[in-house]
Amino acid sequence: MRCYILTMVLLFVTTLTNSFGQVFSDCHCQGPIFIKVEHASTFNGSLQEYFESEFKGRYQDIEGSILLQLFVDTNGKSCCMSIRNTTSSISSARILNAVNKMAGWAPAKDKNNKLVSFEVELLILFKDSKLKVNYINEKPPEFKPIVNLNTTNNPVIVKDRKTIWKLWNFNNSMVPSDLSRNITMDSAGFIWYCTDNGLVRIIDDNHWEIFNGSNVPALAGKNNTTWTVGMAVDKANNVWIESGDHIVKYDGKNWITFDTSNSPLKSVNKIRVDNKGSVWFCTFFGLIKYDGENWTKYTTANSKLVSDDIKDVYIENDATIWIATNKGINKVVKGDWRLFNDSNSNLPDNNITCIKGDLAGNIWAGTGAKNNYFLIKIDTTNSVSYNMSTLVSSLIWNITIDNKTNKVWLATHNGLVNFDGKEFVQYDNSNSIIPSNNIVSDVLIDRKGNKWVSTFGGLIFTNIK
């Protein structure tokens, strides 16, 4: 039987200031916090791969460590209590953002199988261009590929007179994992849905194809896992997938791998396609364009790019390039570079998370940091304005424009939000079928105007306008 150590909150928080470099008061803890229990909190996925993704492109040249204390309550909600950071290259703000958006923690249980609040201690080590995560106060769960044995789909369905919502998840369908970060559609109208355990092609409600490292070796990652986190379809109907640490192109017959051995691709963040068919890769080492034959890489060393940390890119029909970075927005018109930041424009924050344009020529972007998030609009005169709403209360992951209704749809860490130019409307677990963690990662609008929504709790369909 293990020893149970019970630390009262007041004493616990007091001692934190002595042992940790930075303490946060965001965690509203009530009652005791256990640090040793019969069943510790577990994370749905690989902690190693999660932090490799969050810090990719940053940790290869770093030496040092990050010691984290996380609070996981009895509902499985987590937040960062403290950070001791001995690195010089990763800011505490970046660490805090990575920790507080972690979804998928399961609560701890005591010897009587009762749910209890738990302190998770993680040690992240950076050495020899590698990152290693240790779960200090409990042996970390061994991550193995989980196979969904479902062969049919029986989604949760909620209807009213005009609106329908559907939710497919691991328990009621063939979805290989509830966690998803991207969704797209090919020229045939088939939906492609990437998850943390494989790729899904949806032909219709009853005909799904699952691709993973078992049936497509090119998709396989560490420990034979299939961690697909980004995707786009080009004009030739090739599907480009970010799978683990490499890119895979599927041309309908062949699966072709692109990595550092045959391309300049490394640490890809997002994949976008322009109207001429070129594929653009947003990486932590610059912006890369592939036209089918040639690779072109833009960095701070060979261009006026403000930062090599590329968050997103949008290319207008006239080939104007809008580049979202952590230091502002670059606009490129026929080789002429311009920068929008908080010093020379009305931009409220330089950390741009996503960017998209509408048919009227307006550019929309998400920005902000903790507790201050904004939807940015740059009109055709290059005038910058922003909308701050209590409904946009968390990170904006992706933006999708409905060209039929002119609504801007936002995938946020606090639900699905739309903006009609005047008002924001939010959909979360209080008024929709969106799962309780409320994390929405992407929105796809199909040819009929229906919305397909990727979340950290399953795939959602709705016909809501």
C-alpha positions as CSV (number, residue, x, y, z in Angstrom):
1,M,0.0,0.0,0.0
2,R,1.3,3.4,-0.9
3,C,1.8,6.2,1.5
4,Y,-0.8,9.0,1.3
5,I,0.5,12.5,1.8
6,L,-2.2,15.1,2.3
7,T,-1.2,18.8,2.0
8,M,-3.6,21.5,2.8
9,V,-4.0,24.2,0.1
10,L,-2.7,27.1,2.2
11,L,0.5,25.3,3.3
12,F,0.9,23.9,-0.2
13,V,0.8,27.3,-1.9
14,T,3.1,28.8,0.7
15,T,5.8,26.2,0.1
16,L,5.5,26.6,-3.6
17,T,7.0,30.1,-3.5
18,N,10.1,28.7,-1.9
19,S,10.7,25.7,-4.2
20,F,9.5,27.1,-7.5
21,G,10.6,30.0,-9.6
22,Q,7.1,31.3,-10.6
23,V,3.8,30.7,-8.9
24,F,0.4,31.3,-10.5
25,S,-2.9,32.0,-8.7
26,D,-5.2,30.9,-11.6
27,C,-5.9,27.5,-10.0
28,H,-8.9,27.9,-7.6
29,C,-8.2,24.9,-5.4
30,Q,-10.7,23.9,-2.7
31,G,-10.0,21.2,-0.2
32,P,-6.9,19.0,0.1
33,I,-4.5,18.2,-2.7
34,F,-3.0,14.7,-2.8
35,I,0.5,14.1,-4.2
36,K,0.4,10.3,-3.7
37,V,-2.6,8.3,-4.4
38,E,-3.6,4.8,-5.5
39,H,-4.4,5.9,-9.0
40,A,-2.7,9.1,-10.2
41,S,-4.1,11.4,-12.8
42,T,-3.5,10.1,-16.3
43,F,-3.2,11.9,-19.6
44,N,-5.0,10.7,-22.6
45,G,-2.1,10.5,-25.0
46,S,1.6,10.8,-24.9
47,L,3.1,13.5,-22.7
48,Q,6.3,13.2,-24.6
49,E,4.6,13.8,-28.0
50,Y,2.4,16.6,-26.6
51,F,5.4,18.7,-25.4
52,E,7.5,17.8,-28.5
53,S,4.7,19.3,-30.5
54,E,4.2,22.4,-28.3
55,F,8.0,23.2,-28.3
56,K,8.9,21.8,-31.7
57,G,11.4,23.9,-33.5
58,R,12.5,25.4,-30.2
59,Y,14.1,22.6,-28.0
60,Q,16.8,21.3,-30.4
61,D,19.3,23.9,-29.3
62,I,18.2,24.3,-25.7
63,E,19.9,23.0,-22.5
64,G,18.1,23.0,-19.2
65,S,14.9,21.9,-17.6
66,I,11.3,22.9,-16.8
67,L,9.7,21.7,-13.6
68,L,6.0,22.0,-13.6
69,Q,3.3,21.6,-11.0
70,L,-0.2,21.0,-12.4
71,F,-3.5,20.9,-10.5
72,V,-5.9,18.3,-11.8
73,D,-9.3,18.5,-10.1
74,T,-12.0,15.8,-9.7
75,N,-13.5,16.8,-13.1
76,G,-10.2,16.3,-14.9
77,K,-9.7,20.0,-15.5
78,S,-6.1,21.1,-15.2
79,C,-4.2,24.3,-14.8
80,C,-0.6,25.3,-14.1
81,M,0.2,26.1,-10.4
82,S,3.9,26.8,-10.8
83,I,6.9,26.7,-13.1
84,R,10.6,26.5,-12.4
85,N,12.3,27.2,-15.7
86,T,16.1,27.0,-16.1
87,T,16.1,27.4,-19.9
88,S,16.8,30.8,-21.5
89,S,14.9,30.3,-24.7
90,I,11.4,29.3,-23.7
91,S,9.4,31.9,-21.9
92,S,7.2,31.2,-18.9
93,A,4.2,32.6,-20.9
94,R,4.8,30.0,-23.6
95,I,5.0,27.3,-21.1
96,L,1.9,28.4,-19.3
97,N,-0.1,28.5,-22.5
98,A,1.1,25.0,-23.4
99,V,0.1,23.6,-20.0
100,N,-3.2,25.4,-19.6
101,K,-4.6,24.2,-22.9
102,M,-3.8,20.5,-22.1
103,A,-7.0,18.5,-22.5
104,G,-7.6,14.9,-21.7
105,W,-6.5,14.6,-18.0
106,A,-8.4,12.0,-16.0
107,P,-8.8,12.7,-12.3
108,A,-6.9,10.8,-9.6
109,K,-8.5,8.2,-7.2
110,D,-7.7,7.3,-3.6
111,K,-7.6,3.9,-2.1
112,N,-11.4,3.9,-1.9
113,N,-11.7,4.7,-5.6
114,K,-12.9,8.1,-4.7
115,L,-12.0,11.0,-7.0
116,V,-9.6,13.5,-5.5
117,S,-7.7,16.6,-6.5
118,F,-4.2,15.8,-7.4
119,E,-0.9,17.6,-7.9
120,V,0.9,16.4,-11.1
121,E,4.7,17.1,-11.2
122,L,6.3,17.0,-14.6
123,L,10.0,17.4,-15.3
124,I,10.9,18.4,-18.9
125,L,14.6,18.0,-19.7
126,F,16.4,19.5,-22.7
127,K,19.8,17.9,-23.6
128,D,21.7,16.9,-26.7
129,S,18.9,18.4,-29.0
130,K,16.3,16.2,-27.4
131,L,13.4,16.7,-25.1
132,K,12.3,14.2,-22.4
133,V,9.3,14.3,-20.2
134,N,9.3,12.6,-16.7
135,Y,6.1,12.2,-14.7
136,I,7.8,12.5,-11.3
137,N,5.2,11.6,-8.7
138,E,3.8,8.7,-10.6
139,K,5.0,6.3,-13.3
140,P,3.7,7.8,-16.6
141,P,1.2,5.7,-18.5
142,E,2.8,3.6,-21.3
143,F,1.4,4.9,-24.5
144,K,0.4,2.3,-27.0
145,P,-1.8,2.6,-30.1
146,I,-5.4,2.1,-29.2
147,V,-7.5,0.4,-31.8
148,N,-11.2,1.4,-32.1
149,L,-13.0,-1.9,-32.7
150,N,-16.3,-0.2,-33.7
151,T,-17.4,-1.0,-37.3
152,T,-20.5,1.2,-37.3
153,N,-21.4,4.7,-36.5
154,N,-24.1,5.7,-34.0
155,P,-23.6,9.4,-33.3
156,V,-25.3,11.3,-30.6
157,I,-28.0,13.4,-32.4
158,V,-29.8,16.5,-31.1
159,K,-32.5,18.1,-33.1
160,D,-34.9,21.0,-32.9
161,R,-37.2,22.5,-35.5
162,K,-34.4,23.9,-37.7
163,T,-31.1,22.7,-36.3
164,I,-29.4,19.4,-36.1
165,W,-26.2,18.5,-34.2
166,K,-24.3,15.2,-34.5
167,L,-21.4,14.0,-32.4
168,W,-19.1,11.1,-33.3
169,N,-16.6,10.0,-30.7
170,F,-14.5,7.0,-29.8
171,N,-17.3,5.3,-28.0
172,N,-20.1,5.6,-30.5
173,S,-18.3,5.5,-33.9
174,M,-15.2,4.5,-35.8
175,V,-13.4,7.7,-34.8
176,P,-9.9,6.5,-33.9
177,S,-9.3,9.2,-31.3
178,D,-11.5,11.9,-29.7
179,L,-8.6,14.5,-30.1
180,S,-8.5,16.2,-33.4
181,R,-6.8,19.4,-34.6
182,N,-7.8,19.7,-38.3
183,I,-10.5,18.9,-40.8
184,T,-10.8,19.5,-44.6
185,M,-12.6,18.4,-47.7
186,D,-11.4,17.2,-51.1
187,S,-12.8,18.0,-54.6
188,A,-15.2,15.0,-54.4
189,G,-16.8,16.5,-51.3
190,F,-15.3,13.8,-49.0
191,I,-14.5,14.9,-45.5
192,W,-10.9,14.3,-44.2
193,Y,-10.6,14.3,-40.4
194,C,-7.2,14.0,-38.7
195,T,-7.0,12.7,-35.2
196,D,-4.3,11.9,-32.6
197,N,-4.5,8.2,-33.6
198,G,-5.2,8.1,-37.3
199,L,-6.8,9.7,-40.3
200,V,-10.5,9.4,-41.4
201,R,-12.0,9.8,-44.8
202,I,-15.8,10.2,-44.6
203,I,-17.6,9.3,-47.8
204,D,-21.0,9.4,-46.1
205,D,-22.4,8.7,-42.7
206,N,-22.1,5.0,-43.1
207,H,-18.9,4.7,-45.2
208,W,-15.7,5.7,-43.4
209,E,-12.1,4.7,-44.2
210,I,-9.5,4.7,-41.5
211,F,-5.8,5.2,-42.3
212,N,-3.1,4.7,-39.7
213,G,0.4,3.3,-39.3
214,S,-0.9,-0.3,-39.5
215,N,-2.4,0.0,-43.0
216,V,-0.3,3.0,-44.3
217,P,3.4,2.7,-43.1
218,A,4.1,6.2,-44.3
219,L,1.8,7.5,-41.5
220,A,3.5,5.6,-38.7
221,G,5.3,7.5,-36.0
222,K,7.0,6.6,-32.7
223,N,5.9,3.3,-31.1
224,N,3.8,2.7,-34.3
225,T,1.5,5.5,-33.3
226,T,-0.3,7.6,-35.9
227,W,-0.4,11.2,-34.7
228,T,-2.0,13.3,-37.5
229,V,-2.2,17.0,-36.5
230,G,-2.5,19.1,-39.7
231,M,-3.9,18.7,-43.2
232,A,-4.8,20.4,-46.5
233,V,-6.0,19.4,-50.0
234,D,-4.3,21.0,-53.0
235,K,-5.9,21.8,-56.4
236,A,-4.8,18.4,-57.8
237,N,-6.8,16.7,-55.0
238,N,-3.6,15.6,-53.2
239,V,-4.1,15.3,-49.5
240,W,-1.1,16.7,-47.5
241,I,-0.9,15.4,-43.9
242,E,1.3,16.3,-41.0
243,S,1.9,13.0,-39.3
244,G,4.2,13.2,-36.3
245,D,7.5,14.6,-37.4
246,H,7.1,14.3,-41.2
247,I,4.7,15.2,-44.0
248,V,2.8,12.7,-46.1
249,K,1.2,13.3,-49.5
250,Y,-1.6,11.1,-50.7
251,D,-2.4,11.3,-54.4
252,G,-5.2,8.8,-54.4
253,K,-2.9,5.8,-54.9
254,N,0.5,6.5,-53.3
255,W,1.6,7.8,-49.9
256,I,4.7,9.8,-50.3
257,T,6.8,11.0,-47.3
258,F,8.5,14.4,-47.1
259,D,11.0,15.1,-44.4
260,T,14.5,16.6,-44.0
261,S,16.0,13.9,-46.2
262,N,14.1,15.1,-49.4
263,S,12.8,18.6,-48.6
264,P,13.4,21.6,-46.4
265,L,10.4,20.7,-44.2
266,K,11.0,20.6,-40.5
267,S,8.7,21.3,-37.5
268,V,5.6,22.2,-39.6
269,N,2.8,24.1,-37.8
270,K,0.1,24.4,-40.4
271,I,-0.4,23.5,-44.1
272,R,-2.2,25.9,-46.5
273,V,-2.9,25.9,-50.3
274,D,-3.2,28.9,-52.6
275,N,-5.4,29.2,-55.7
276,K,-2.6,28.4,-58.0
277,G,-2.1,25.0,-56.4
278,S,1.1,25.7,-54.4
279,V,1.3,24.3,-51.0
280,W,2.6,26.5,-48.1
281,F,4.1,25.1,-44.9
282,C,4.1,27.3,-41.8
283,T,7.1,26.1,-39.7
284,F,9.1,27.3,-36.7
285,F,12.0,27.9,-39.0
286,G,10.3,30.0,-41.7
287,L,7.7,29.9,-44.4
288,I,8.1,27.3,-47.1
289,K,6.3,27.1,-50.5
290,Y,6.2,24.1,-52.8
291,D,4.8,24.5,-56.3
292,G,5.1,20.8,-57.2
293,E,8.7,21.1,-58.4
294,N,10.5,23.8,-56.5
295,W,10.9,24.6,-52.9
296,T,11.1,28.2,-51.8
297,K,11.9,29.1,-48.2
298,Y,11.4,32.5,-46.6
299,T,13.3,33.3,-43.4
300,T,14.5,36.4,-41.5
301,A,17.9,35.8,-43.1
302,N,16.8,36.0,-46.8
303,S,13.7,38.2,-46.6
304,K,12.0,40.9,-44.6
305,L,10.1,38.3,-42.6
306,V,9.7,39.6,-39.1
307,S,10.0,36.2,-37.4
308,D,10.8,32.6,-38.4
309,D,8.0,31.4,-36.1
310,I,5.2,31.2,-38.7
311,K,1.7,30.6,-37.2
312,D,-0.4,30.8,-40.4
313,V,-0.4,32.1,-43.9
314,Y,-3.2,33.3,-46.3
315,I,-2.7,34.0,-50.0
316,E,-5.2,36.3,-51.8
317,N,-6.4,35.7,-55.4
318,D,-4.0,38.5,-56.6
319,A,-1.1,36.6,-54.9
320,T,-0.8,39.0,-52.0
321,I,0.7,37.0,-49.1
322,W,-0.4,37.6,-45.5
323,I,1.9,35.9,-43.0
324,A,0.9,35.5,-39.3
325,T,3.9,35.3,-36.9
326,N,4.6,35.7,-33.2
327,K,5.9,39.2,-33.9
328,G,3.2,40.6,-36.1
329,I,1.8,40.3,-39.6
330,N,3.8,40.5,-42.8
331,K,2.0,41.6,-46.0
332,V,3.8,40.8,-49.3
333,V,2.7,42.4,-52.5
334,K,4.8,41.7,-55.6
335,G,8.0,41.5,-53.5
336,D,7.1,44.6,-51.4
337,W,7.1,43.7,-47.7
338,R,5.1,45.5,-45.1
339,L,4.8,44.8,-41.3
340,F,1.8,45.3,-39.1
341,N,2.5,45.2,-35.3
342,D,1.5,46.9,-32.1
343,S,4.0,49.7,-32.7
344,N,2.9,50.9,-36.2
345,S,-0.8,49.9,-36.3
346,N,-3.8,49.3,-34.1
347,L,-2.8,45.7,-33.6
348,P,-3.4,45.0,-29.9
349,D,-1.0,42.1,-29.7
350,N,1.9,40.8,-31.9
351,N,1.3,37.1,-31.3
352,I,-0.9,36.1,-34.3
353,T,-2.4,32.6,-34.1
354,C,-4.3,32.4,-37.4
355,I,-5.2,34.4,-40.4
356,K,-7.9,34.3,-43.2
357,G,-9.4,36.5,-45.9
358,D,-13.0,37.0,-47.1
359,L,-14.4,37.7,-50.6
360,A,-14.6,41.4,-49.9
361,G,-10.8,41.6,-49.4
362,N,-10.9,41.9,-45.6
363,I,-8.3,40.0,-43.6
364,W,-9.2,38.4,-40.3
365,A,-6.8,37.2,-37.7
366,G,-6.7,35.9,-34.2
367,T,-4.3,37.3,-31.6
368,G,-3.9,37.8,-27.9
369,A,-2.6,36.1,-24.8
370,K,-4.1,35.0,-21.5
371,N,-7.4,36.6,-20.7
372,N,-7.0,39.1,-23.6
373,Y,-8.0,37.7,-27.0
374,F,-9.0,39.6,-30.1
375,L,-10.5,39.1,-33.5
376,I,-8.5,41.4,-35.9
377,K,-9.8,42.9,-39.1
378,I,-7.6,44.6,-41.7
379,D,-9.7,46.2,-44.4
380,T,-8.8,47.0,-48.0
381,T,-7.3,50.3,-47.0
382,N,-4.9,48.5,-44.6
383,S,-6.8,50.0,-41.6
384,V,-6.5,47.7,-38.5
385,S,-9.4,47.3,-36.1
386,Y,-10.2,44.7,-33.5
387,N,-13.2,43.2,-31.7
388,M,-12.9,42.1,-28.1
389,S,-15.8,40.1,-26.8
390,T,-16.3,38.1,-23.6
391,L,-17.3,35.3,-26.0
392,V,-13.8,35.3,-27.4
393,S,-12.3,34.4,-24.1
394,S,-9.6,32.0,-25.2
395,L,-7.1,31.2,-27.9
396,I,-8.4,31.4,-31.5
397,W,-7.0,28.3,-33.2
398,N,-8.4,28.7,-36.7
399,I,-10.7,31.0,-38.7
400,T,-13.2,29.9,-41.4
401,I,-15.2,32.4,-43.5
402,D,-18.7,31.5,-44.7
403,N,-18.8,33.3,-48.0
404,K,-22.6,32.8,-48.4
405,T,-23.5,34.5,-45.1
406,N,-20.4,36.6,-44.6
407,K,-20.0,35.2,-41.1
408,V,-16.6,34.6,-39.5
409,W,-16.4,31.3,-37.7
410,L,-13.8,30.9,-34.9
411,A,-12.4,27.7,-33.5
412,T,-11.5,28.6,-30.0
413,H,-10.5,26.9,-26.8
414,N,-13.8,27.9,-25.3
415,G,-16.2,26.7,-28.0
416,L,-17.3,27.6,-31.5
417,V,-18.0,31.3,-32.1
418,N,-19.3,33.2,-35.1
419,F,-19.2,36.9,-35.8
420,D,-21.6,38.5,-38.3
421,G,-19.9,41.9,-38.2
422,K,-21.9,43.2,-35.3
423,E,-22.5,40.4,-32.8
424,F,-20.7,37.3,-31.5
425,V,-22.6,34.1,-30.9
426,Q,-20.9,31.3,-29.0
427,Y,-21.7,27.5,-29.0
428,D,-20.3,25.4,-26.2
429,N,-21.5,22.5,-24.0
430,S,-24.2,24.8,-22.4
431,N,-26.2,25.3,-25.7
432,S,-24.9,22.7,-28.1
433,I,-23.5,19.2,-28.4
434,I,-19.9,20.4,-28.1
435,P,-18.1,18.2,-25.5
436,S,-17.6,19.5,-22.0
437,N,-13.9,20.6,-22.5
438,N,-15.2,23.1,-25.1
439,I,-12.0,23.0,-27.1
440,V,-12.7,23.5,-30.8
441,S,-9.7,23.2,-33.2
442,D,-11.1,23.8,-36.7
443,V,-14.2,24.4,-38.7
444,L,-15.0,23.3,-42.2
445,I,-18.0,24.6,-44.2
446,D,-19.2,22.1,-46.9
447,R,-20.9,22.8,-50.2
448,K,-24.3,22.9,-48.5
449,G,-23.2,25.3,-45.8
450,N,-23.1,22.7,-43.1
451,K,-20.4,23.0,-40.5
452,W,-18.0,20.1,-39.7
453,V,-16.2,20.9,-36.4
454,S,-13.0,19.2,-35.1
455,T,-12.7,19.2,-31.3
456,F,-10.8,17.6,-28.5
457,G,-13.8,15.5,-27.7
458,G,-14.9,14.1,-31.1
459,L,-16.2,15.2,-34.5
460,I,-19.3,17.4,-34.8
461,F,-21.7,18.1,-37.6
462,T,-24.3,20.9,-37.6
463,N,-26.5,22.6,-40.2
464,I,-26.6,25.8,-38.1
465,K,-26.3,29.0,-40.1
